[in-house]
Amino acid sequence: MSLVLDSIKINLGTVQLFKPLSLTAPPGSIVTIMGPSGCGKSTLLASICGMLDPGFSFSGAITLNGRPLNGVEMEHRKVGILFQDDLLFPHLDVFGNMAFGLPARMSRRQKRERVNNSLAAAGLEGFGPRDIATLSGGQKARVSLLRALLAEPEAILLDEPFSKLDENLRGSIKQFVFDQIGFMNIPALMVTHERSDSADGTYIELK
Amino acid sequence: MSGRRNRLKIFPALTLAVFLLPILVGLLFTWAPAFGYLSAAGSNRFSLEPFATLLHHPSLPGALRSTFISGIGASLMSLGLALWIATTLYGSRLWSTIELSLAPLLSLPHAAFAIGFSFLIAPSGWLIRSVSPFPSGFTYPPDWTTNGDPWAISLTLTMLFKETPFLLLMIFSGLSRLDVRRTIWVGRSLGYHRLRIWTRLIIPQLYPMLRLPLLAVLAYSLSVVDLAYIIGPSLPPTLAVLIDRWFHDPDISSRFVGAAGALLLLLVTLACIGSALVLEYLISKIASRKILDGRRKSPFELLVGSGSFYALILLGVNVLSLTALMLWSVAHSWRFPHFLPARFSFSNWSAALSHLLEPVSVSALAAFLSCLLAIILVVGCFENEQNLARSRIDSISQRSLWIIYLPLLIPQISFLFGIQVLLIIFNLEGSWGTLIWIHLVFVLPYVFLTLANTYRSYDQRYSYVGTSLGARPVRSFFRVKLIMLTKPILFSMAVGFGVSIAQYLPTLYVGAGRFATITTETVSLASGSDRRVMAVYALSQFLLALTGFLTAIVLPAIMFRNRRAMQN
């Protein structure tokens, strides 16, 4: 049930971005990867979810729940991602955004039920028909995470997810994210340059 | 500062007057003859006879058919092709190549391209020659009709190859305002494949930015005259050409049915625009249900590879047409089925030089004056906006956008005749002032739209610094802001310059035939048979438009040769 990285090396031309990285992210916990800007944190995440720019060369092995991810197309990896911007789709309402990640086999009624339950559990009861432009920063961040989790990924990556939130929101959103990931019991990898963002799991510095 | 604010307030009002007045007045005076009022023919009784004549005219059904096929066909196919290319090629190296090639592609005027394209697809054209005499077996050109075919296919294709780059330019501009890369990232992480990501996530956000450009393309395709003369059907021609012929008929009673036709064309165009808007609404209603069905992969995903093929054809046809023009202009003798001219010579150019002088200078002067006036008006409007602190919005309001696009949404021929009538009444026809004015009407929208985003994103603090260092606001404007914005200003002027060069109907109608521009001369030659002369004139049109763009590149490069920060 874990996400395993084995000797990951990423090169941009001749420059090696960081020392070979190996780690195991057990389910339900969050591995925090720290490092200064430009050290390759986002590139690492890109390589794990399968969206590495062709200019980079990659070596090493990624395994998720025993399944090798190397060379697998991004659409099939079942790895979710959360950015610092919420990236909610502006032309869909909250329900539309969240239902977008649900599988095709569910009927519309089932989808509506799922979304509403999810929203209610997150304290956003009745938010389904809302236009995302009317949401506050904290509400957007929560909907964004719910959207990613509703797609039932087997792992989730967090790319500096709290850096654009106001100081007073940070704490509650952080707790919300960590609680949800613990509840879904999937491995999570978070990159950040803020020491205070780190979770209780493993903590790695990228060099 | 309040004195300055008052002075600048005239700019939007002036711009609107320059713009809308000719259209409204022209429409009025074109409609009058449609209902029987034409003082020149001594007729001032209301009558529906022009419409009766029009509707019973034997050429009308064929004309409507060609107009619909070419107008709707070219617009729909251009939109589809442009969106397909964007969807399938976004992010690839070919996509960057396309981006770089758009400016040169768009600088080739429509008429010049049409002539070059006709050289390609003619029965004795380059394409057939490339397979003759082997393996086609042709030693004489085959007896086919490609140019001027009765179903307007060649006209449709001509417009397709010119409108697709324009729509691609609008797509590039629109995509730069969306976070495409990360939308794709999120979509793929949710399991969606390329096609579905574009149709369900990106295009719904992109289309509102394409709406007006597409409608402008639609209106243009339905009402174009110069292209239809060059490569469109002749018996019967498109409706716009039919109207033009009636307006030029020596028998003045044809003006009535011409005006009725112009009104019909206006109604047809408005109906098509209305249908496009209704269609957009219906599609978005249907799509909003389908978007959430959760199906990750489209059955058409397999066809994604075809994007590069279509893009290469698009680029290739444009390049080949231009090359065909260049070859014919320096060909001494080029018989079928030779692939290249047997003998080259510059005599085509030297012989034409003396004849080219007048049209080229007329075109250049008209274009220069209209783009200069346009930029003054446009910059004045933007500065007025700054003063009113309305520039907090970073995009033009929808209503203003529709007003700016108005001259591009109405068939030119539907109001130009009326303007000519009015000018004749006041003895103003054929004057330079009115010629520049009518060119200005069409140049303004393009200059405005090209400059808008860049101008508004100028960091106003540079000007404040200038003022705080002691310069009066006017001085700060001229010596800081204008200089810093030199490159985008010159570029939008170059776009306006090219638009003016390419104008055909406005020059003919408002100039009352007294102005020979490179475009009017080129189109009149197109009915001839000497390809060498046609090529020389078409290339002259192209080179003239190109000088505008070259100036916009070279002048800043010289001005800022020692300033690296100005080199973006």
Interface residues (C-beta under 8 A of the other chain):
Chain A: C49 G50 M51 M74 E75 H76 R77 K78 V79 G80 I81 F83 D85 L87 F89 P90 H91 L92 G96 A99 F100 G101 L102 P103 A104 R105 M106 R108 K111 R147 A148 A151 P153
Chain B: D179 R182 T183 W185 V186 R188 S189 L190 G191 Y192 H193 R200 L201 P204 Q205 S288 I291 L292 D293 G294 R295 R296
